Amino acid sequence: MHFRANRWLLYTALLSSGQVMAQQSKQVTIKKEYTTGEEISDHKLRIYQLMVRLFGNKQTTNKYYGDIRENGCGKFDDINDNALKAIKDLGISHVWYTGVVEHATMSDYTRYGISKDHPAVVKGRAGSPYAIKDYYDVDPDLANNVPERMSEFQALVKRTHAHGLKVLIDFVPNHVARTYYSDVKPSGVTDFGTADDTTQAFSPCNDFYYIPGTPLILPPSPALSNLLTAGVMPASYEEHPAKATGNNVFSAQPKEDDWYETIKLNYGVDYAHGEKGYFDPIPPVWLKMKDILVYWAQQDVDGFRCDMAEMVPVAFWQWVIPAVKAVKPDIIFIAEAYNPRVYKEYLDKAGFNYLYDKVGLYDGLKRLIRNEPQADVNDIRFVWQQESRGYGSRMLRFLENHDEERIASTAFAGNAWLAKPAMVITATLGSGPVMIYAGQESGERGSGKEGFNGDDGRSTIFDYWGMPQHQAWMNGGAFDGGKLTADQQRLRTFYNRLLQLTGEHEAIRQGSFYEITNDALNKRQYAYLRYSDNKQVLIVANFDRKAPLTTTLMIPAAIQMKWTREGKKQLKVRELLTDKVLSVKQLQAGIPVNVPPGDAWICDISYIQ
């Protein structure tokens, strides 16, 4: 690594000293080992994920395992014009509304004709938004007027679009709640499992997998323990024969850490015999799922975040995505996938627009943020050099979502500012989408023992709860940050500036990538250039908590060549997050940087006479 860096510095020195003639310099090319090798295209979506149940909740009780009356619940209507304007002004282009589709819950809506769920197969008091109970309905928790719940969601979609924002929702294809029952399904639609032959462990004609002749035996349930403590004694949950559990557990006895509240759907794959696929004739689940996706496309949503997409066969996606896009051509599909070996297949063959970048960039950046002993910027290099090489612009990057620990939590970093260099890289490493999770920009800590998951540094997806730091920004529904501290205001300003830049700067949206190296950079310091024909930005990230990043970084002569031909002689460098002019230097002098510990710069480079 050092040898290549020194060789490059020597070469650029020769160029600047005139020892490489102008005629020869026309043949200078970009060094391939420092580039992504990708034809860059603009996919710079800026996604704001919010869980509706948490986002608009103004109640601050936060009682352990509290019900909806005690702890409150956000509604569709809480996402008002003030909220949407603030989200748009933050620099966001898409809003991912999490927890929209009806899921199993302990709250009782039987008076509205909604069947009751058994608490033994509900995680938390509110229930997991990924244990879908009715694919054709929205969560009644989120409505002010339950009978009008779909109208309230449709109004939110229209309101969101009116603010120039696109709408994403979850599609959960791999599993359903054990108590799945659609009470609003369209005419002619049959519920999953209605026609199944339950004597068959697997049949391509079945919707579920079975363990014939064996009843389901559930693990000890924290939910039931809490209900018993409250003096409630529900009847035992009966399922005979047992159905396979959502996380591919083909056993009648799922464990406590399994997705025991869900049932695995059968896409025609016989897992007991080498994962052989039976896709002709088309399995009934495929047809049901296509109709569900088309239904939501017709509700005017703009895209789907597809939960655990890699647990569903590629052949299904290859078949269904074009069918949905025939109804709404510009609808987008985002896959949650964690196996880098299938990334290319899910993009090129399955037809997804974007994939999560979790196991690569997120995990490597988390180690750097936490200052772990093995943390190394080589993890960043590995992502663009190998793991997502050739399709980095289609990787959705983030530091928080509903599954992950909050940055400001004690479980993660304890201080939201420690993620600044990582967030800059997340947003600018490539031209693909970047996402933040509601409250991240206010330093939400995910603290408190909420219920099912306990105090784990996450904002619960299972229980009714309020988010204190987010509520300070929400300010009783004004969404003006009126109760934020000065430090929180500065944090939000940083996110605002960063997201605006990623949406506006040509080089970040569609520029090529070039890694900048020299011997002064240690394993916790990283620099790269994003450049187009007209614009250049230098990104410098310093994860080191003690040492400043002080050095001079050279722009490769091959990249400077256009401006050299135009007779430009000086570089003007402006740091875009603070809007400060850093230097005006001779073209060959390089860019002096002095990035403090735990900080990052985004430097706009202008060429002047």
Secondary structure by P-SEA (a helix, b strand, c coil): caaaaaaaaaaaaaaaaccccccccccccccccccccccccccccbbbbbccccccccccccccccccccccccccccccaaaaaaaaaacccbbbbccccccccccccccccbbbbbcccccccccccccccccccccccccccccaaaaaaaaaaaaaaaacbbbbbbbbcccccccccccccccccccccccccccccccccccccccccccccccccaaaaaaaaacccccccccccccccccccccccccccccccbbbbbcccccccccccccccccaaaaaaaaaaaaaaaaccccccccccccccaaaaaccaaaaaaacccbbbbbbcccccccccccccccccbbbccccaaaaaaaaaaccccccaaaaaaaaacccccccccccccccccccccccccccccccccaaaaaaaaacccccbbbbccccccccccccccccccccccccccbbbbbaaaaaaacccccccccccaaaaaaaaaaaaaaaaaaccccccbbbbbbbbccccccccbbbbbbcccbbbbbbbbcccccccbbbbbcccccaaaaaaacccbbbbbbccccccccccccccccccccccccccbbbbbbcc
